[in-house]
């Protein structure tokens, strides 16, 4: 057994011992969006610092715990807080929870994030359905030896964000009267916000939003054969489009739109 498989065995054994059984959907909840996990019924809550081989989230707005239980009629395992490349984690560490979700039998993941709007028709508070991404983080979590039992050496990324799931989310948004945006998410390494020149570049090559997460997890989800739904909360306009950028604004905006966000995720989850 390789080192990564042995680690996954230890992690999943521990999580199962806490009362977690098979998982249908993994939920990765970004900055200010973790409150959705509080609506999970019959919850099993496990702090990251208790889990073997799990890192600890250091970002404000990230609670740092797993919550397992029932949400919208599905068995979910939610991450209240994710791990980022800019925290000094390796890409393998950043994406380790996705490996754990797959090992716990999840067939799909819902990834969420708070990000900056690049598309000039976007406004703070908009929700964006991710249709595709651009990896501009300077690294890839699949670099290194490939464990063939976990996925192919060269995974196809042409439909990393499951089209059928996007259709369901759009139908849910339409029925609720929510104007759900769609677009391409571009991942930067952070932790600095992008420069105005970088935002001009991002827009030129087709990005609608920029952020510092999501891309690594979705790459590993695709490698693992997991279906993916991605939703971004546009918390601010990107560099050069507003006066300045700060993390407090990110958390404040997600607070304002959390009801719409939670309703969209729950109603979509119920129909998947």
GICOR-V77199 format. One line per field, one symbol per residue. ss: DSSP state (A for helix, B for strand, O for the rest). phi: phi as a letter, one per 30 degrees, with the letter a starting at -180 (. if undefined). psi: psi as a letter, one per 30 degrees, with the letter a starting at -180 (. if undefined). Layout:
# GICOR-V77199
ss=???
phi=???
psi=???
This chain:
# GICOR-V77199
ss=OOAAAAAAAAAAAAAAAOOOOOOOBBBBBOOOOAAAAAAOBBBBBBBAAAOOOOOOOOOOOOOOBBBBBBBOOBBBBBBBOOOOAAAOOOAAAAOAAAAAAAAOOOOBBBBBBBBBBOOOOOOOOOBBBBBBBBBBOOOOOOOOOOOOOOOOOOOOOOOOOOAAAAAAAAAAAAAAOOOOBBBBBBBBOOOOOOOAAAAAAAAAOOOOBBBOOOAAAAAAAAAAOOBBBBBBBBBBBOOOOOOOOOAAAAAAAAAAAAAAAAAAAAAAAAAO
phi=.dddddddddddddddddjdceccbccccdeicddeddcdchdccbdedcdeicdbdccdjcdiacbclcbhibdbbccdjccbdddjdddddeceedddedddidcabccbacbcdcddcdbejdcbddcabbdcdiabdcdjecdedcldebddcdbdceedddddddddddddicdddblcccccdidddddeddddddddcjdcababaiedddedddediddbccbccdcaddeicbdabadddeddddddcdddddddddddedcd
psi=kleeeeeeeeeeeeeeffgkakkekkkjkakfgffeffgklhkjkkkeffkkgkakkgkkfjehlkkkakkhgljljkjiklkleffglleeeegeeeeeeefggkflkjkllklkkekffllkfkkkkkfllkjgfglkfgkakkjffflleikkgfhejjeeeeeeeeeeeeffgkiklklkkkkleafkllleeeeeeeeeggkflkagaeeeeeeeeeefgklkkkkkjjflklkfflelklfeeeeeeeeegeeeeeeeeeeeeff.
